[in-house]
Amino acid sequence: MFSWNDLDKFFWTFFITFPIVAVIHAAGHAFFVFLFGGKGDLVIGRGKRLFSIGHIHFHFLYFLDSVCVYEAIDNDKRWKHALIYAGGLIFNIVTILVINYLVYKGVLPKDIFFYQMVYFSFYYLFFAILPVDYGKDNPSDGKAIYLVLKYGRTFKEFS
């Protein structure tokens, strides 16, 4: 049962752990954009922009969302866009596997922080892979992969 004693864990999770998982997911998309010669930005948060470091932009409400926005990639192919859309899923899976391995080997402690990292990585995986629309021209990663492979339809912003 949730009590006042759990507020510290709630704030830690809400303001640290969950945003880290969101950044890892968006960084997966950005990794493949840059791998394929694309021009893009990793946007962390919403609201007023606080500062930028290269192509990474930090906003005041950093805990709300993280997105990868890109323009074009070299040698535009469907499979490249599919990998860009799968990049967040791939990075979340790698996070889960690495953390579990390091905890199993005793390198990382069995700690609530790592449990939550794995938990929210699964959360992101589950909701990203569902083939649904989150709004106009904002499909889930799973639906974007389907649409690009079947119809060649591409999207330039992913969270």
C-alpha positions as CSV (number, residue, x, y, z in Angstrom):
1,M,0.0,0.0,0.0
2,F,1.2,3.5,-0.9
3,S,2.0,5.7,2.1
4,W,3.7,9.0,2.9
5,N,6.9,7.0,3.5
6,D,6.9,6.1,-0.3
7,L,6.9,9.7,-1.5
8,D,10.7,9.8,-1.8
9,K,10.6,6.7,-4.1
10,F,7.7,8.2,-6.1
11,F,9.6,11.5,-6.7
12,W,12.8,9.6,-7.5
13,T,10.9,7.4,-10.0
14,F,8.9,10.2,-11.5
15,F,11.7,12.7,-11.9
16,I,14.8,10.5,-12.4
17,T,14.1,6.9,-13.4
18,F,11.3,7.3,-15.9
19,P,12.9,10.3,-17.7
20,I,16.1,8.2,-18.0
21,V,14.2,5.4,-19.6
22,A,12.5,7.9,-22.0
23,V,15.8,9.4,-23.0
24,I,17.3,5.9,-23.6
25,H,14.3,5.1,-25.8
26,A,14.5,8.3,-27.8
27,A,18.3,8.0,-28.0
28,G,17.8,4.6,-29.7
29,H,15.9,6.3,-32.5
30,A,18.5,9.1,-32.7
31,F,21.4,6.5,-32.8
32,F,20.0,5.0,-36.0
33,V,19.2,8.4,-37.6
34,F,22.9,9.4,-37.1
35,L,24.1,5.9,-38.1
36,F,22.3,6.3,-41.5
37,G,23.7,9.9,-42.0
38,G,20.6,11.7,-41.0
39,K,20.3,15.1,-39.5
40,G,18.3,15.1,-36.4
41,D,17.8,16.3,-32.8
42,L,17.2,14.6,-29.5
43,V,14.7,16.7,-27.6
44,I,14.5,16.0,-23.8
45,G,11.3,17.4,-22.3
46,R,8.7,19.9,-23.2
47,G,8.2,23.6,-22.6
48,K,10.9,26.3,-22.6
49,R,14.3,25.2,-24.0
50,L,16.9,25.6,-21.2
51,F,20.0,24.8,-23.2
52,S,21.5,22.7,-26.0
53,I,24.6,20.6,-26.4
54,G,25.0,19.9,-30.1
55,H,21.9,18.1,-31.3
56,I,20.6,17.5,-27.8
57,H,18.1,20.0,-26.5
58,F,17.1,20.2,-22.8
59,H,13.7,21.7,-21.9
60,F,12.3,22.8,-18.6
61,L,9.8,20.0,-18.2
62,Y,12.4,17.3,-18.8
63,F,10.4,14.6,-17.2
64,L,7.4,14.8,-19.6
65,D,8.8,13.3,-22.7
66,S,11.8,12.7,-25.0
67,V,11.6,12.7,-28.7
68,C,13.9,12.2,-31.7
69,V,13.2,14.6,-34.7
70,Y,15.0,14.1,-38.0
71,E,14.9,15.3,-41.5
72,A,16.4,13.0,-44.1
73,I,18.8,10.0,-44.1
74,D,21.4,9.0,-46.7
75,N,20.3,6.4,-49.3
76,D,16.7,6.5,-48.2
77,K,15.5,2.9,-47.8
78,R,12.4,1.4,-46.1
79,W,14.6,-0.9,-43.9
80,K,16.6,2.0,-42.6
81,H,13.5,3.8,-41.5
82,A,12.2,0.6,-39.9
83,L,15.4,0.4,-37.9
84,I,15.1,4.0,-36.9
85,Y,11.6,3.3,-35.6
86,A,12.8,0.1,-33.9
87,G,15.8,1.9,-32.4
88,G,13.9,2.8,-29.2
89,L,12.7,-0.8,-28.8
90,I,16.2,-2.1,-29.4
91,F,17.7,0.3,-26.8
92,N,15.1,-0.6,-24.2
93,I,15.7,-4.4,-24.8
94,V,19.5,-3.8,-24.5
95,T,18.9,-1.8,-21.2
96,I,16.8,-4.7,-19.8
97,L,19.4,-7.3,-20.7
98,V,22.5,-5.3,-19.6
99,I,20.9,-4.4,-16.2
100,N,19.7,-7.9,-15.5
101,Y,23.1,-9.4,-16.5
102,L,25.0,-6.9,-14.3
103,V,22.7,-7.6,-11.3
104,Y,23.0,-11.3,-11.9
105,K,26.8,-11.1,-12.0
106,G,26.8,-8.9,-8.8
107,V,28.3,-5.9,-10.6
108,L,25.1,-3.9,-9.8
109,P,23.2,-4.3,-6.5
110,K,19.7,-5.6,-6.3
111,D,18.3,-2.1,-5.9
112,I,14.9,-0.6,-6.5
113,F,16.4,1.9,-9.0
114,F,17.6,-0.9,-11.3
115,Y,14.3,-2.8,-10.8
116,Q,12.4,0.3,-11.9
117,M,14.7,0.8,-14.9
118,V,13.9,-2.6,-16.1
119,Y,10.2,-2.3,-15.3
120,F,9.8,1.0,-17.2
121,S,11.9,-0.3,-20.1
122,F,9.3,-3.1,-20.4
123,Y,6.6,-0.5,-20.1
124,Y,8.1,1.5,-23.0
125,L,8.5,-1.7,-25.0
126,F,4.9,-2.8,-24.5
127,F,3.3,0.5,-25.5
128,A,5.7,1.3,-28.3
129,I,5.3,-2.0,-30.0
130,L,1.5,-1.9,-30.0
131,P,0.4,-0.9,-33.6
132,V,-1.7,2.1,-32.6
133,D,-2.0,5.8,-33.4
134,Y,-1.2,8.3,-30.7
135,G,-2.5,11.1,-32.8
136,K,-2.4,12.5,-36.3
137,D,1.0,11.4,-37.9
138,N,2.1,10.0,-34.6
139,P,2.0,6.2,-34.8
140,S,3.5,3.9,-32.2
141,D,6.9,2.5,-33.2
142,G,5.2,-0.8,-34.0
143,K,2.7,0.8,-36.3
144,A,5.4,2.9,-38.0
145,I,7.5,-0.1,-38.7
146,Y,4.5,-1.8,-40.3
147,L,3.6,1.3,-42.3
148,V,7.1,1.9,-43.6
149,L,7.7,-1.8,-44.6
150,K,4.3,-2.3,-46.2
151,Y,3.6,1.1,-47.7
152,G,6.9,3.1,-47.6
153,R,5.3,5.7,-45.3
154,T,7.8,7.6,-43.1
155,F,7.5,9.8,-40.1
156,K,10.1,12.3,-38.8
157,E,9.4,12.5,-35.1
158,F,9.5,9.7,-32.6
159,S,9.3,9.5,-28.8
